[in-house]
């Protein structure tokens, strides 16, 4: 199982496993976000011997995507030895659908100063399995495994993973893999049943 298959240097075709939760004939945006991160990392690796790491990434989503061929263009906006700003665009039929900008930084070891005031999340094995397809439709939702501890409607602690490859027969980084599923987070603990509410959409 895979979300995308590479057709060329910049072209990919989506599989049925990207089917969206609001409209199953359109793409769930999560895999496309991971695909863009992978494109940025692959472009970076082809240009440099000393790798930088994605430290900050932001996405602008301009509209919906059919389950079809997409094309990605990557450009460097601010080159540098220890920091650079990279932009990537994902388009369908010559229409931009997603714009991403990522800051890449030189990596350093930080365990000596790493800390957080947030309590640790309990391990996945402690949480019960939750089937998102019991609430949401679509190929992407069916490709995701979720463990969830519901605090209240609208709040939960969750672990999420998938056995579905982001790109067929192509290794991707843990960062790209995580970004390829993270957009499911807002659907893990709906405050109101999804058939009772409406969300604003842009097309």
N, C-alpha and C positions, 0 to 999 in steps of 0.2 A: 504494500500500500504506500502511496505517496501523494503529496499535495500538488506538486508541479513536476513536469518533465522538461528538460532543456531541449530546445529545438535549434539553438545556435548561440553565438556569443552573447546576444542581448535578448533573445526571444525564449519564452517559456509557455507551455500550455498547461492549463489547470485541469486537474482531475475532478471526478464527482465528489471526492472527499473534501473539497472546499465549499460545498453547498452551504448557503447561509441560513441563519435561523429565522430571519424575517421574511425572506423569499428564497426558497430552496433552489431556484434557477439562477440565482446570483451568488457571487462569491461572499463567504464570510471573510471579512477584511484581515483577520488574524494571520493566516498563512502568507498573504501578500506582504504584510509588515516584516515578517521574518525573511522573506525572499529579498526584500530591499536591503535589509541589514547584511545579508549574505553577499549581495552584489557589491556593496560598499567595501566589505572586508576582502572580497576577491580582487577588486580593482586595486585596493591598497597593497595587497600582497604582490600583485604583478608589477607594481611601480617601485617598491622599496624592499631593501634587504633587512632593515631594522624595523620590525613591525611596531605600530602604535595600536592602542586598544580603544574601542568605542567607549567613551566616558559619559556622553550625553547624547540623546537622540530624540528628535521630535518629528511628528508626522502631521501633515495636513491632508485630509481626505476630501476630495472634491466631488465625489459621486459614487454611484454603484458600479459594480463590475460584473459582466456576464461570465459564465464559466467557459472561458475561451482563451485565445492566445493573448499574452501581454508582452510588452517590451519595456526594458529598463535602460535608462541612460544615466551614467554617473559622471559628475564633473567635480573638480577640486576648486573650491572657492578661495581658500586661504591655505597655500602650502607652507610647510615649515618642517624643521628638523625634529622638534619634540611635540609639536601640536599642529593639527590641521583641521580645516572645516571642509566637509564634503557634502555635496548635494546629490540626490538621486531622484529620478522621476519614473513612475510606473504608468504606462499608457496602454489603452486599448483602442484600436482603430484610429490611431493618431490623436486621441483625446487623453490628456493627462488626467489620471484618476487619483494618484497619491504623490505627494511631494514630501521628501524626507531630508532633514539636515542633521548631520552627525558631527560632533567634535570628537576627534581622536587624539589621545594623549599618550605620552610615554608612560609605561607601567613601572611601578616601584613596589617593593615589598612593604606592606604596612601592618603586619600582625602586631607589632609592638605598640601601635596606637589605635588599633581597631577597637571600637566599643559602641554600644547602643544602650539606650534606656528602655527600649521596647522589650517586653518579656519574650522568651523564645517560643516559637510555634511548636506545638507538640508533634512528635514524629508521625509520618503517614500511617504506620501500622496501628497507631492508637485511634485514629479517626475511622469512622464508618465510611464505606463506599457509598457514593451518591451518583445516580445516573442522570446526567443533564438532559438526556433525550426523553426523560419522563416529563420534562417541562418544555423543552425546545425542540423543533424539528431541524433537519438539515444534515448533510454529509459530514460537515466539520464537527458538529456536536457529537455525532456517533463515533468519531475517531478519537475522542478525548476520554481519558480516565480521570475521574475526580474522587478525591477523598475530602470530606467536608465535616466540620463541626459547626452547626448552626448556632449562633448566639441569639439572634432574634431576626424577624423578617427584615431583610436589608443588610444584615451583618453576619459574616461567617469567617472562620479560618479554614483555608483550603490548601490542598496539594493537588497539582494538576500535572499530567504528563500524557504523552502519546507515543505509540509505537509506529505511527505513520511518518515516513521520511518526508522532510521538507521538500527535497528534490530527489528524484529517482536516481539511484546509483551515484550520488555525489555527496561527499562528506561536508558537513556544515559545523560551525562552531557552536558551543553551548549558548553563546549570546544570541545568535541567529535562531537557534532552536527555541529558546525561551521567548523571544519576541514573536515567534510564529504561533504561539498559543496564548500569550498573555491577555489578548483582547477578550477572552472569554470571562475575565474576572467580573465584569459588571452583570453577568448573567448567573452567577453562582448562588446568589441569595436574593431573588426578586422580592421587593417589599410588597408588591401587589401582584396577583395573578396576571400573566401577560395577556390574557384574553379580556381583561377589564380596563386596560390602559392603552394609550397611544403615544408614540414617540415621534418627535419632529424628524423628518428625513429630508436630505438634500439630493437632488438628482441632476 
